[in-house]
Amino acid sequence: MGIDFILDELDDLQNRSLLREHKIIEGAQGPYVHINGKSYLSFCSNNYLGLANHPKIKQASIDAIHQYGWGAGASRLVSGTMTLHQELEKKIAEFKGTEAALLFPTGYMANLGALCALVSRGDMVIGDKLNHASIIDGCRLSGATFRIYPHKDVSQLESLLQRSSGYRRKLVITDSVFSMDGDTAPIPEIVNIARKYDAMLMVDDAHATGVFGKQGKGLIEHYGLEGKIDVVMGSFSKALGSVGGFIAGSKPLIDFLKNKARPFIYTTALPPAVCAASLAGLALIQEDASLIDSLWRNIASLKTRLLQFMRTISVESPIVPLIAGSAEDAVKVSSKLYENGILIPAIRPPTVPPGTSRLRISLMATHSENDINRLIETLQHVGFLTHERTTLRM
Ligand SMILES: Cc1ncc(COP(=O)(O)O)c(C=O)c1O
């Protein structure tokens, strides 16, 4: 026995086309990346604005290393909180229109930390079926009764809340932009329903931050709902090209999380230079509207090109899923694209439901029109995009 089960499980994953392996990127992230010395056109990064390799951000982190060194040396509550953590938290709160904010080392930890602090046994947490894995893990780990409503189905959300009166606290949680489908949550309706049933509302704005709203403030700002969401979660790891998660909200919420959120308390603070990079990213998107404009131009351009193959299509964000169906089919298309110099790994279960394995295209502001044309032509060349296709989903 021992650890033999590991080999069996790996074989099983391999046989079902579900084994995951990573490619090694040699050099910086951008529309083109190098793998094994060869250049590939990448359509699979969350680096939507191309900030991961922006000269101003690199310089800001280098300057911070000179001033603060690299490591933070301790957890935040011991002695790891440095000037740049404080400055970044202040800027996040301003940016998201809240009283206060709290940094976490990653967005995953922000979701886990907030959920587990806010609800536990005797409480109810309700989430969209397609919420991100970090939310699902947080809901499960919290110990609260966890209910799921069908994707974006607000009437089902309401009927779950109607049956929630016996619970001590209730919390509703949704992604704003769904990470594997790129569609957006009906946040205004969810706000009304949560309020009607006196439930807390938490929104994960990770993929909308830097993409939606005035100066990239996110989907909550886009809907004019600043100040109406109890718990706003975000990440610097997507459009802002950095790393680190955050929760923004009222001052009491942030004071509470500082005391109760274990993934905040029991881990080393982010290196200060990471905070400097995130601060520079926030400054950039607020100063230079052309970055977000270019991204949306590329989104419109891809949509137009796809409409030449499909009658209807809904493209709401830089994330555009092309559904292949089985894991095996998705892997085959992805490999053919790779042979043709395009990098889009297959997204398969458990990340997406069985039968919906896909190519998740994600656009960047720094893709050119030619890059988008090449993507379409290559999808045609490998036989994935044909004029018989009527929808993004199969
Ligand atoms: C919707 C959503 N929330 C949270 C996260 C986690 O963020 P991070 O990558 O900063 O841990 C991700 C990213 O994977 C995500 O897509």
The ligand as an SDF file (V2000), in Angstrom:
LIG
                    3D

 16 16  0  0  0  0  0  0  0  0999 V2000
  -12.3810   35.0280   -9.2670 C   0  0  0  0  0  0  0  0  0  0  0  0
  -11.0750   34.7900   -8.6020 C   0  0  0  0  0  0  0  0  0  0  0  0
  -10.9600   35.0190   -7.2810 N   0  0  0  0  0  0  0  0  0  0  0  0
   -9.8020   34.8240   -6.6350 C   0  0  0  0  0  0  0  0  0  0  0  0
   -8.6950   34.3780   -7.2880 C   0  0  0  0  0  0  0  0  0  0  0  0
   -7.4230   34.1540   -6.5220 C   0  0  0  0  0  0  0  0  0  0  0  0
   -6.5900   35.2420   -6.7150 O   0  0  0  0  0  0  0  0  0  0  0  0
   -5.0000   35.1030   -6.5900 P   0  0  0  0  0  0  0  0  0  0  0  0
   -4.5200   34.5790   -7.8910 O   0  0  0  0  0  0  0  0  0  0  0  0
   -4.5510   36.4840   -6.2880 O   0  0  0  0  0  0  0  0  0  0  0  0
   -4.7550   34.1590   -5.4780 O   0  0  0  0  0  0  0  0  0  0  0  0
   -8.7470   34.1350   -8.6580 C   0  0  0  0  0  0  0  0  0  0  0  0
   -7.5480   33.7170   -9.4050 C   0  0  0  0  0  0  0  0  0  0  0  0
   -7.1450   32.6820   -9.6070 O   0  0  0  0  0  0  0  0  0  0  0  0
   -9.9700   34.3150   -9.3330 C   0  0  0  0  0  0  0  0  0  0  0  0
  -10.0720   34.0380  -10.6270 O   0  0  0  0  0  0  0  0  0  0  0  0
  1  2  1  0
  2  3  1  0
  2 15  2  0
  3  4  2  0
  4  5  1  0
  5  6  1  0
  5 12  2  0
  6  7  1  0
  7  8  1  0
  8  9  2  0
  8 10  1  0
  8 11  1  0
 12 13  1  0
 12 15  1  0
 13 14  2  0
 15 16  1  0
M  END
$$$$
